[in-house]
Amino acid sequence: MVDIPNNKKIILFDGVCNLCNTSVLKVIKYDKNNVFLFAALQSEKGKEIINYLGIDTSKIDSIILYEPGVSYEIKSTAALKIMKEFKGFWSLTSIFMLLPEGFRNSVYNYIAKNRYKWFGKKESCMIPTPELKAKFLD
């Protein structure tokens, strides 16, 4: 069993992807209700959660939103459910849930496939600043 808080939603992200790291910082900025915690897919805790959920990351190159005891989501559904937690403009993005998941995921997959080429890649996972450390699972 994975030891994580049941009252938080966990975002598993590609820790070496510049786009993903920037997105994590945006989520932290807009997470006014302190809903989310983060773990890089490459981290020990990330791997532990992935194994617990039985996800084959060689087949799913994706962000994963895990709500302990409830469910997990991947790709566009995960991204849209994350944005739904924000207020104002961001909550409007939930209208995209009306589009067929296959269509949404084809757009997601295109961006994911090109993310390193367009945004670059780090040598290792982001190390959070002391102020942000509490938002990351060890």
C-alpha positions as CSV (number, residue, x, y, z in Angstrom):
1,M,0.0,0.0,0.0
2,V,1.2,3.5,-0.9
3,D,1.7,5.9,2.0
4,I,0.1,9.1,0.8
5,P,-2.5,11.5,2.3
6,N,-6.1,10.5,1.4
7,N,-7.3,14.1,1.4
8,K,-5.0,15.3,-1.5
9,K,-5.0,14.7,-5.2
10,I,-1.7,13.5,-6.5
11,I,-0.3,14.8,-9.8
12,L,2.4,12.5,-11.3
13,F,4.4,14.3,-14.0
14,D,7.4,13.9,-16.2
15,G,10.1,15.4,-13.9
16,V,12.6,16.0,-16.8
17,C,10.2,17.8,-19.1
18,N,10.4,21.6,-19.1
19,L,6.8,22.0,-20.2
20,C,5.7,19.6,-17.4
21,N,7.8,21.5,-14.8
22,T,6.4,24.8,-15.9
23,S,2.9,23.4,-15.7
24,V,3.5,22.1,-12.1
25,L,4.6,25.6,-11.1
26,K,1.4,27.0,-12.6
27,V,-0.7,24.5,-10.8
28,I,1.0,25.4,-7.5
29,K,0.3,29.0,-8.2
30,Y,-3.4,28.5,-8.8
31,D,-4.0,25.8,-6.2
32,K,-5.4,28.3,-3.7
33,N,-7.3,25.5,-1.7
34,N,-4.1,23.4,-1.4
35,V,-5.7,20.4,-3.2
36,F,-2.7,18.9,-4.9
37,L,0.6,17.2,-4.1
38,F,3.2,16.3,-6.8
39,A,5.6,13.5,-7.6
40,A,7.8,13.0,-10.7
41,L,7.1,9.8,-12.6
42,Q,10.8,9.1,-12.3
43,S,10.9,9.5,-8.5
44,E,10.7,6.6,-6.0
45,K,7.3,7.7,-4.7
46,G,6.1,8.2,-8.3
47,K,7.2,4.7,-9.3
48,E,5.6,3.3,-6.1
49,I,2.2,4.9,-6.9
50,I,2.4,3.8,-10.6
51,N,3.1,0.3,-9.5
52,Y,0.3,0.4,-7.0
53,L,-2.1,1.6,-9.7
54,G,-0.8,-1.0,-12.2
55,I,0.0,1.6,-14.9
56,D,2.4,0.6,-17.6
57,T,4.2,3.9,-18.3
58,S,5.8,2.5,-21.4
59,K,2.4,2.5,-23.0
60,I,1.1,5.7,-21.3
61,D,3.3,8.7,-21.7
62,S,1.1,11.0,-19.7
63,I,0.3,13.1,-16.7
64,I,-1.6,11.1,-14.1
65,L,-4.0,12.6,-11.6
66,Y,-4.6,10.2,-8.7
67,E,-7.3,10.7,-6.1
68,P,-6.6,8.1,-3.4
69,G,-9.6,5.9,-2.8
70,V,-11.5,7.3,-5.7
71,S,-9.8,7.0,-9.1
72,Y,-7.0,8.0,-11.4
73,E,-7.1,9.9,-14.7
74,I,-4.6,10.2,-17.5
75,K,-3.9,12.5,-20.5
76,S,-6.5,15.2,-21.4
77,T,-9.0,14.1,-18.7
78,A,-6.3,14.5,-16.0
79,A,-5.3,17.9,-17.3
80,L,-8.9,19.2,-17.5
81,K,-9.8,17.8,-14.0
82,I,-6.8,19.6,-12.6
83,M,-7.8,22.9,-14.2
84,K,-11.4,22.4,-13.0
85,E,-10.1,22.9,-9.4
86,F,-9.1,26.5,-10.2
87,K,-11.5,29.3,-10.2
88,G,-12.3,32.0,-12.8
89,F,-11.1,31.5,-16.4
90,W,-9.6,28.1,-15.7
91,S,-12.9,26.5,-14.7
92,L,-14.2,27.3,-18.2
93,T,-11.8,24.7,-19.6
94,S,-14.1,22.0,-18.4
95,I,-16.2,22.7,-21.5
96,F,-13.6,20.6,-23.4
97,M,-14.8,17.6,-21.5
98,L,-17.8,17.7,-23.9
99,L,-15.4,16.8,-26.7
100,P,-14.9,13.0,-27.3
101,E,-12.0,11.7,-25.2
102,G,-10.3,10.2,-28.3
103,F,-10.2,13.6,-30.0
104,R,-8.9,15.3,-26.8
105,N,-6.3,12.7,-26.3
106,S,-5.1,12.9,-29.9
107,V,-4.3,16.6,-29.3
108,Y,-2.7,15.7,-25.9
109,N,-0.6,13.0,-27.6
110,Y,0.6,15.3,-30.3
111,I,1.8,17.8,-27.7
112,A,3.3,15.0,-25.5
113,K,5.1,13.5,-28.4
114,N,6.8,16.9,-29.3
115,R,7.2,18.3,-25.8
116,Y,11.0,17.7,-25.5
117,K,11.6,19.1,-29.0
118,W,9.5,22.2,-28.4
119,F,10.2,22.9,-24.8
120,G,13.4,21.0,-24.0
121,K,14.4,18.5,-21.4
122,K,16.4,18.6,-18.1
123,E,19.2,16.2,-17.2
124,S,17.4,15.3,-13.9
125,C,14.1,15.9,-12.1
126,M,13.3,19.4,-10.7
127,I,14.4,19.9,-7.1
128,P,11.8,22.0,-5.4
129,T,12.8,25.1,-3.5
130,P,12.4,24.9,0.3
131,E,9.2,26.9,0.0
132,L,7.7,24.4,-2.4
133,K,9.1,21.2,-0.8
134,A,5.8,20.6,1.2
135,K,3.9,20.2,-2.1
136,F,6.0,17.3,-3.2
137,L,5.9,13.7,-2.1
138,D,9.3,12.2,-1.0
